[in-house]
């Protein structure tokens, strides 16, 4: 054997990690060590061999990322199903190859790339770094890249895709997930998140392009020195704020508004953008920022989870500041500013945190009444639409029945809403409002994505308008329920980290107690209809086929009970949760709601107890 051959063998031996005892794991680890150029994640991969089980190694290295309701999302770290340098390069190679095949002028139109402020310094993995790698892969294939020079809200990426006519967009974010996570959101040329067939086709392309194409894919300096790279920040920011200004209906009311607002950015990106949006709407003073949460911090040190949807437990700093400043409304955006939580100080001195469904009732009413104030009460509503998801409140349906506009439901996830918005606007329809119950809102059709920045200032204007008429947000919500019917809803969840257990739970529901059918009762109340989007079954339809498209990405089964309760069980697309959604609606004019609350509580507990069996399946119920 020659010296060169001996040298090559020594180098290969040096790169080969110790054996795990599992052949598939060892082969995956060898590929990892060949392809990964990040010394920190390479070292982490070797260290994992002696510190975790073989099953954990299998999860990390023998499986890959898949598109959920919000793109690719996972903890940061070594492994083919984690977010890291290598998996971002692989994902971008697959996306790039697919774009070049499907879009004839993809190189010229380019790809928008944005990022939030997440990161794990111990493995050198920040959102900005991953965005630069994304840009490097595209630039290595001579594809133009519109890479933001600073962090931006997630909605800026789909807005930029449409504004610049780009072929696609990528946002590096994990939104409100725990600090350990990051993600990779892909937007198609219409500005909406990718859905079928693009999502599965991109994943197939990723599998065909696993090995990094060249050293250039790792060269983040390409994003600074390539003539094919541009910075869209100034242009997109100006265009976005100009578009937001079109949602302002009552500038004079805003200018004299005596209300004070508090805003928390949850250690994320939103502060500067929300401040500018308030100025755009003519408010004489910006919202008061929660100082401890104003600036980006990937450790999210003041909250147990960076998710404003958690309510009181994560809004305490906002409430304290609001009380000190005599502010009556709290606005809280999640770390990437695509979601919004709202709270209002009650006359009793307690803070009312509005659920996503309650905010949707207010915003749906507001957008409709504002639109009618411009077009006139006799305006034709036959081409006006509002959109919601199948697990969200049916309050928009109640408004539509009385007012005459259209409401459509989509599968959970704003990607479905975004694509439907694009289809409707292409048909000449007007989309006034869209929402999902997990505090995701879009006022008008500004972008095909939920947006916490524009929604925050729209809520502020609505509060100012109501205050001018001596009404609070809570009082107006009651007025809406009196006019259109109370909609009592609950959203809760249990945590289950074991995929096998989740599959077993839903298999039992589809073959309930060995009956070869779904449950026929819940808590002693007869089940009158069942819809299962995973199998395409809907007993309410004449042909038993679901109107919603079949979805294989997760489980979702909806039960309609004889007492009017609609209950849905669904697995989360981004977290290890089984979510429970229950709602009971009353007829307009109903003033007694205590019976509704009792019935709803009973149905929720029965759904959990009878169908999920939390004790038997060792499910974790969050502390209330």
C-alpha positions in Angstrom: 0.0 0.0 0.0 1.4 3.4 -1.0 1.8 6.4 1.3 -1.1 8.2 -0.2 -3.4 5.3 0.3 -2.2 4.9 3.9 -2.9 8.6 4.4 -6.4 8.4 3.0 -7.1 5.4 5.2 -5.8 7.2 8.3 -8.0 10.2 7.5 -11.1 8.0 7.0 -10.4 6.3 10.3 -10.0 9.6 12.1 -13.4 10.7 10.7 -15.1 7.5 11.8 -16.9 7.8 15.1 -16.9 4.9 17.7 -19.6 2.3 17.1 -23.0 2.6 18.7 -23.7 -1.1 18.3 -26.4 -0.4 15.7 -25.4 -0.7 12.0 -28.0 1.8 10.7 -27.0 4.4 13.3 -23.3 3.8 12.6 -23.8 4.3 8.9 -25.8 7.5 9.5 -23.1 8.8 11.8 -20.4 8.1 9.2 -22.4 10.2 6.6 -22.8 12.9 9.2 -19.1 13.1 9.9 -18.3 13.1 6.2 -20.8 15.9 5.4 -20.9 18.2 8.4 -18.4 21.0 8.5 -19.5 22.5 11.8 -16.9 21.3 14.3 -19.3 21.9 17.2 -22.1 19.7 15.9 -19.5 17.1 14.8 -18.2 17.0 18.3 -21.7 16.8 19.7 -22.5 13.9 17.5 -19.5 11.9 18.9 -20.4 12.9 22.4 -23.9 11.6 22.0 -22.6 8.1 21.5 -21.7 7.8 25.1 -24.5 9.7 26.7 -27.8 8.7 25.1 -29.6 5.5 24.2 -29.5 3.8 20.8 -33.2 4.7 20.3 -32.3 8.4 20.8 -29.5 8.1 18.3 -31.9 6.5 15.9 -34.4 9.4 16.3 -31.6 11.9 15.7 -29.7 10.4 12.8 -31.9 7.8 11.1 -34.9 10.1 10.5 -35.3 13.4 8.7 -37.3 16.6 9.1 -40.8 16.8 7.5 -43.1 19.8 6.8 -45.6 20.3 9.6 -48.3 23.0 9.9 -45.5 25.6 10.0 -42.7 24.2 7.9 -39.7 22.4 9.3 -39.2 22.8 13.0 -37.1 20.9 15.5 -34.5 21.4 18.3 -31.1 22.7 17.3 -28.3 20.3 17.5 -26.5 17.4 15.7 -28.7 15.0 13.7 -30.5 14.6 10.5 -33.8 15.4 12.2 -32.5 18.5 14.0 -32.0 22.1 12.9 -28.4 22.7 12.1 -26.0 23.9 9.4 -26.1 20.6 7.5 -29.9 20.1 7.5 -30.4 23.7 6.5 -28.0 23.3 3.6 -29.7 20.0 2.6 -33.2 21.7 2.8 -32.0 24.6 0.7 -30.4 22.4 -1.9 -33.7 20.5 -2.3 -35.6 23.7 -2.5 -33.2 25.2 -5.0 -33.2 22.2 -7.2 -37.0 22.1 -7.2 -37.3 25.8 -8.0 -34.8 25.5 -10.9 -36.9 22.7 -12.3 -40.4 24.2 -11.8 -39.9 28.0 -12.2 -38.3 28.9 -15.5 -36.9 32.3 -14.3 -36.1 31.3 -10.7 -32.5 32.5 -11.0 -33.6 36.0 -12.0 -36.6 36.3 -9.6 -34.5 35.0 -6.7 -35.4 33.9 -3.2 -36.2 36.0 -0.2 -34.4 35.0 3.0 -35.3 36.3 6.5 -34.5 35.4 10.0 -35.4 36.0 13.6 -33.1 36.2 16.7 -33.0 32.6 17.9 -29.8 30.7 18.5 -27.6 28.3 20.5 -24.1 29.7 20.9 -22.7 26.4 22.1 -23.1 24.9 18.6 -22.7 28.2 16.7 -26.3 28.0 15.4 -28.1 31.3 15.1 -31.0 32.2 12.8 -28.9 34.8 11.1 -26.1 32.3 10.5 -28.5 29.7 9.1 -30.0 32.4 6.9 -26.5 33.2 5.5 -26.0 29.5 4.8 -29.4 29.4 3.0 -28.3 32.3 0.9 -24.9 30.7 0.2 -26.5 27.5 -1.3 -28.8 29.6 -3.6 -25.9 31.8 -4.7 -23.7 28.8 -5.4 -26.3 28.0 -8.1 -26.4 31.6 -9.4 -29.8 32.2 -7.9 -30.4 35.8 -6.8 -31.0 36.2 -3.0 -32.9 39.0 -1.3 -31.4 38.5 2.1 -32.5 40.9 4.9 -29.6 42.6 6.6 -31.3 42.4 10.0 -33.9 40.4 11.8 -37.5 40.9 10.6 -41.0 39.7 11.6 -42.0 36.5 9.8 -44.7 38.3 7.8 -42.1 40.4 6.1 -40.8 37.4 4.1 -44.1 36.5 2.4 -44.8 40.2 1.9 -41.4 40.6 0.3 -42.0 37.5 -2.0 -45.0 39.2 -3.4 -43.6 42.8 -3.4 -40.4 41.7 -5.2 -41.9 39.0 -7.4 -39.5 36.4 -6.0 -39.7 32.7 -6.8 -39.9 31.7 -3.2 -39.1 32.8 0.4 -37.4 31.2 3.4 -37.8 32.4 7.0 -35.5 31.0 9.7 -37.7 30.9 12.8 -39.4 28.6 15.3 -42.0 31.3 16.2 -43.2 30.7 19.8 -41.5 27.3 20.3 -39.2 26.7 23.2 -35.7 28.3 23.1 -34.1 25.0 22.0 -35.9 25.0 18.7 -35.5 26.6 15.4 -37.2 26.2 12.0 -37.3 26.7 8.3 -40.5 28.1 6.7 -40.8 28.0 3.0 -43.1 30.3 1.0 -44.0 29.8 -2.7 -44.1 32.5 -5.3 -47.7 33.4 -4.4 -46.5 34.4 -0.9 -48.2 31.6 0.9 -46.5 28.7 2.7 -46.0 25.7 0.6 -48.7 23.0 0.6 -49.3 19.9 -1.5 -47.9 19.1 -4.0 -44.9 21.5 -3.4 -44.2 20.4 0.2 -43.8 16.7 -0.6 -42.0 17.4 -3.8 -39.5 19.7 -2.0 -38.8 17.0 0.6 -38.3 14.4 -2.2 -35.8 16.9 -3.8 -34.1 17.3 -0.4 -33.6 13.5 -0.3 -32.0 13.6 -3.7 -29.6 16.3 -2.7 -28.3 15.1 0.7 -24.6 15.6 0.2 -23.5 19.2 0.2 -22.9 20.3 -3.4 -19.7 22.1 -2.9 -17.5 24.0 -0.4 -19.4 27.2 -1.5 -22.5 26.0 0.3 -20.7 26.5 3.6 -19.3 29.9 2.6 -21.4 32.5 4.5 -19.3 35.3 3.1 -21.0 34.7 -0.3 -24.0 36.5 1.3 -21.9 39.6 1.7 -19.7 39.7 -1.4 -21.9 38.2 -4.2 -23.3 40.7 -6.7 -26.4 38.5 -6.8 -27.3 39.3 -3.2 -29.4 42.3 -2.4 -30.8 43.7 0.9 -34.6 44.3 0.7 -35.0 45.7 4.2 -35.5 49.4 3.5 -37.8 48.9 0.5 -39.9 46.2 2.1 -40.2 48.0 5.4 -41.5 51.1 3.7 -43.9 49.2 1.4 -45.2 47.1 4.4 -45.9 50.1 6.5 -47.6 51.8 3.5 -49.8 48.8 3.1 -50.6 48.7 6.9 -51.7 52.4 6.6 -54.6 51.2 4.4 -56.1 49.4 7.3 -56.5 52.7 9.2 -60.1 53.8 9.3 -60.2 56.4 12.1 -57.0 58.4 12.1 -58.7 61.4 13.9 -59.9 59.1 16.7 -56.4 57.7 17.0 -54.8 61.1 17.3 -56.9 62.1 20.2 -57.1 58.7 21.9 -56.4 59.0 25.7 -55.9 55.2 26.1 -52.4 53.9 26.9 -51.2 50.7 25.5 -48.4 48.4 26.8 -46.6 46.1 24.3 -44.4 43.1 25.0 -42.1 41.8 22.2 -41.4 38.6 24.2 -37.7 39.0 23.7 -38.3 38.8 19.9 -38.2 41.0 16.9 -41.4 43.1 17.0 -40.6 46.3 19.1 -39.4 48.6 16.3 -42.0 47.4 13.8 -45.0 47.8 16.2 -43.7 51.3 17.2 -43.7 52.3 13.5 -47.1 50.8 12.8 -48.6 53.0 15.6 -47.0 56.1 14.1 -48.5 55.0 10.7 -52.0 55.0 12.3 -51.6 58.5 13.7 -51.4 57.6 17.4 -49.9 60.5 19.3 -47.8 58.2 21.4 -46.4 54.8 20.8 -47.2 51.8 23.0 -45.2 51.5 26.2 -42.6 48.7 25.8 -42.0 46.2 28.6 -38.3 47.0 29.1 -37.3 43.5 30.3 -38.7 42.0 27.1 -38.2 44.7 24.5 -34.8 43.6 23.1 -34.1 40.3 21.4 -32.8 37.5 23.6 -32.7 33.9 22.4 -32.7 32.7 26.0 -36.2 34.2 26.7 -35.1 34.7 30.3 -38.4 36.2 31.7 -40.9 33.7 30.5 -41.2 29.9 31.0 -42.2 29.6 27.4 -42.0 32.4 24.8 -45.7 32.0 23.8 -48.1 34.8 24.7 -51.0 32.4 24.1 -50.2 31.0 27.6 -51.9 34.0 29.0 -51.6 35.3 32.6 -48.6 33.1 33.4 -46.4 34.8 30.8 -48.0 38.3 30.8 -47.2 39.2 34.4 -44.5 41.8 33.6 -46.9 43.4 31.1 -49.7 43.7 33.6 -47.4 45.2 36.3 -46.1 47.8 33.9 -49.6 48.6 32.6 -50.9 49.1 36.1 -48.0 51.4 36.9 -48.5 53.4 33.8 -52.3 53.4 34.0 -52.6 51.6 30.7 -55.8 49.6 30.1 -54.8 47.4 27.1 -51.8 45.0 26.8 -50.6 43.8 23.4 -48.1 40.9 23.2 -46.5 39.6 20.1 -44.7 36.3 19.9 -40.9 36.2 19.2 -41.3 36.3 15.4 -44.2 38.7 15.5 -46.8 36.7 13.6 -49.1 36.1 16.5 -50.8 38.6 18.9 -52.3 38.2 22.4 -54.5 41.0 23.8 -55.6 41.7 27.4 -57.8 44.4 28.9 -58.1 45.7 32.4 -61.6 45.0 33.7 -63.7 47.4 35.9 -63.1 44.8 38.7 -59.3 45.4 38.5 -58.7 42.0 36.9 -57.0 41.4 33.6 -59.1 39.8 30.9 -56.9 37.8 28.5 -58.9 37.3 25.3 -58.8 33.9 23.6 -58.0 33.7 20.0 -61.7 33.0 19.3 -62.8 36.0 21.3 -60.4 38.3 19.5 -61.7 36.9 16.2 -65.2 37.8 17.1 -64.1 41.4 17.8 -61.9 41.6 14.7 -64.4 40.0 12.4 -67.0 42.5 13.6 -64.5 45.4 13.3 -63.4 44.6 9.8 -66.9 44.1 8.5 -68.3 47.3 10.1 -65.3 49.3 9.0 -65.6 48.0 5.4 -69.3 48.8 5.4 -68.6 52.3 6.7 -66.6 52.9 3.6 -68.7 51.0 1.1 -72.1 51.8 2.6 -74.5 49.5 4.5 -76.1 48.5 1.2 -72.8 47.2 -0.2 -73.0 43.9 -2.0 -71.5 41.2 0.3 -71.8 38.3 -2.1 -68.1 38.5 -3.1 -66.9 39.2 0.5 -65.2 36.4 2.4 -63.7 35.6 5.8 -61.6 32.5 6.4 -61.0 30.3 9.5 -59.7 26.9 10.3 -61.7 23.7 11.2 -60.6 23.9 14.9 -61.5 27.6 15.4 -64.7 29.2 16.6 -67.7 29.2 14.4 -68.5 32.8 15.4 -67.7 34.0 11.8 -70.4 31.6 10.5 -72.9 33.3 12.8 -71.9 36.7 11.5 -72.1 35.5 7.9 -75.6 34.0 8.4 -77.0 37.4 9.4 -74.8 39.7 7.3 -74.7 37.8 4.0 -71.0 37.3 3.4 -69.2 34.0 2.9 -67.1 32.0 5.4 -64.8 29.1 4.5 -63.0 26.6 6.7 -59.5 25.2 6.0 -57.3 22.6 7.6 -55.4 23.9 10.7 -52.4 26.0 9.9 -52.3 29.4 8.3 -50.6 27.9 5.2 -54.0 26.6 4.1 -55.7 30.0 4.8 -52.9 31.8 2.9 -53.2 29.7 -0.2 -57.0 30.1 -0.2 -56.7 33.9 0.2 -54.6 33.9 -3.0 -57.1 31.8 -4.9 -60.1 34.0 -3.8 -58.3 37.3 -4.6 -57.4 35.9 -8.0 -61.1 35.3 -8.6 -61.9 38.9 -7.8 -63.2 38.2 -4.3 -62.6 40.4 -1.2 -61.1 38.7 1.8 -61.8 40.9 4.8 -60.4 38.8 7.7 -58.9 35.4 8.5 -57.9 33.8 11.7 -56.9 30.6 13.5 -57.8 30.2 17.2 -54.1 30.0 18.3 -54.0 33.9 18.2 -53.1 34.1 14.5 -54.9 36.9 12.6 -54.9 38.7 9.3 -56.9 41.8 8.7 -57.8 42.2 5.0 -55.6 40.4 2.5 -52.4 42.3 3.3 -50.3 39.2 3.0 -51.2 35.5 2.8 -49.9 34.9 6.4 -50.9 35.8 9.9 -49.4 39.0 11.2 -49.0 40.3 14.7 -47.7 43.7 13.8 -50.6 45.0 11.7 -53.1 43.2 14.0 -51.7 45.0 17.0 -52.3 48.4 15.6 -55.8 47.4 14.2 -56.7 46.2 17.7 -55.5 49.5 19.2 -57.6 51.5 16.7 -60.6 49.4 17.5 -60.1 50.0 21.3 -59.7 53.7 20.6 -62.9 53.8 18.6 -64.9 51.9 21.2 -63.5 54.1 24.0 -64.6 57.1 22.1 -68.1 55.6 22.4 -67.6 54.7 26.0 -67.3 51.0 25.4 -64.5 48.6 26.3 -63.4 45.6 24.2 -65.1 43.3 26.7 -68.4 45.2 26.5 -68.3 45.1 22.7 -67.6 41.4 22.8 -70.8 40.9 24.9 -72.7 43.0 22.4 -71.5 40.8 19.5 -72.5 37.7 21.4 -75.9 39.1 22.2 -76.4 40.0 18.5 -75.0 36.8 16.9 -75.2 34.3 19.7 -72.8 33.3 22.4 -69.9 31.1 21.3 -68.4 29.4 24.4 -65.2 27.7 23.5 -62.3 26.0 25.2 -58.8 25.1 23.9 -56.5 22.9 26.0 -53.9 20.3 25.5 -52.0 17.3 26.9 -48.3 16.6 26.3 -47.3 13.3 24.9 -43.6 12.8 23.9 -44.1 9.3 22.6 -45.3 8.9 18.9 -46.3 5.3 19.5 -48.7 6.3 22.3 -50.2 8.9 20.1 -50.8 6.4 17.3 -52.3 4.0 19.7 -54.7 6.6 21.1 -56.1 7.6 17.7 -56.2 4.0 16.5 -58.4 3.1 19.5 -60.7 6.1 18.6 -61.1 4.8 15.1 -61.8 1.3 16.4 -63.4 2.4 19.7 -63.1 -0.4 22.2 -62.9 -2.9 19.4 -66.2 -1.9 17.9 -64.8 -1.3 14.4 -66.3 2.2 14.5 -65.9 5.6 16.1 -67.4 6.4 19.6 -71.2 6.8 19.5 -71.3 8.9 22.7 -69.2 11.3 24.7 -69.9 11.8 28.4 -73.3 10.1 27.9 -74.2 12.5 25.0 -74.9 11.0 21.6 -72.3 11.7 18.9 -74.3 12.7 15.8 -71.5 13.3 13.3 -67.8 12.4 13.0 -65.2 13.9 10.7 -61.8 12.4 10.3 -59.6 14.3 7.9 -56.9 11.6 8.0 -59.2 9.0 6.5 -61.4 11.5 4.5 -64.5 10.3 6.4 -67.4 12.7 7.3 -70.6 11.1 8.4 -72.5 14.5 7.9 -72.0 14.3 4.1 -74.3 12.2 1.9 -71.3 10.4 0.4 -69.5 10.2 3.8 -66.5 12.0 2.2 -64.9 15.0 4.0 -65.1 18.4 2.2 -61.7 19.2 3.7 -58.8 17.6 1.9 -57.3 14.4 3.3 -54.3 15.2 5.6 -51.6 12.6 6.5 -49.4 15.0 8.4 -51.2 14.5 11.8 -54.3 13.3 13.4 -57.5 15.3 13.6 -61.0 14.0 14.4 -64.1 16.2 15.0 -67.2 15.0 16.9 -70.5 16.9 16.8 -72.7 16.0 19.8 -76.4 16.0 20.1 -76.4 18.9 22.6 -74.6 21.2 20.0 -71.1 20.8 21.3 -68.4 20.5 18.6 -65.3 18.8 19.8 -62.0 18.2 18.0 -58.9 16.2 18.9 -55.8 17.1 17.0 -52.1 16.5 17.2 -49.9 19.6 17.0 -47.8 20.1 13.9 -45.0 21.8 15.8 -45.0 20.5 19.4 -45.5 17.1 21.2 -49.1 17.9 22.1 -52.6 16.5 21.6 -54.9 19.5 21.4 -58.6 19.6 22.5 -61.0 22.1 21.0 -64.6 22.3 22.2 -67.3 24.9 21.5 -71.0 25.3 22.3 -73.0 28.0 20.4 -76.2 29.6 21.5 -78.9 31.4 19.5 -78.9 35.2 19.2 -80.4 37.0 22.1 -79.5 34.4 24.8 -78.5 36.1 28.0 -78.1 33.1 30.3 -74.8 31.4 29.7 -74.2 29.4 32.8 -75.8 26.3 31.4 -73.6 26.6 28.3 -70.5 26.8 30.4 -71.6 23.7 32.4 -72.3 21.7 29.2 -69.0 22.8 27.6 -67.0 21.8 30.7 -68.7 18.4 30.9 -67.9 17.7 27.2 -64.3 18.8 27.5 -63.7 16.6 30.5 -65.5 13.6 28.9 -63.4 14.0 25.7 -60.2 13.9 27.7 -61.3 11.1 30.1 -63.0 8.8 27.7 -61.1 9.2 24.5 -57.5 10.1 25.6 -57.3 8.2 28.9 -54.6 10.4 30.3 -53.7 8.2 33.3 -53.4 5.0 31.3 -51.4 6.7 28.5 -49.3 8.8 31.0 -50.3 12.1 29.3 -49.1 15.3 31.0 -51.8 17.8 31.7 -50.4 21.4 32.1 -50.9 23.2 35.4 -53.8 25.7 35.2 
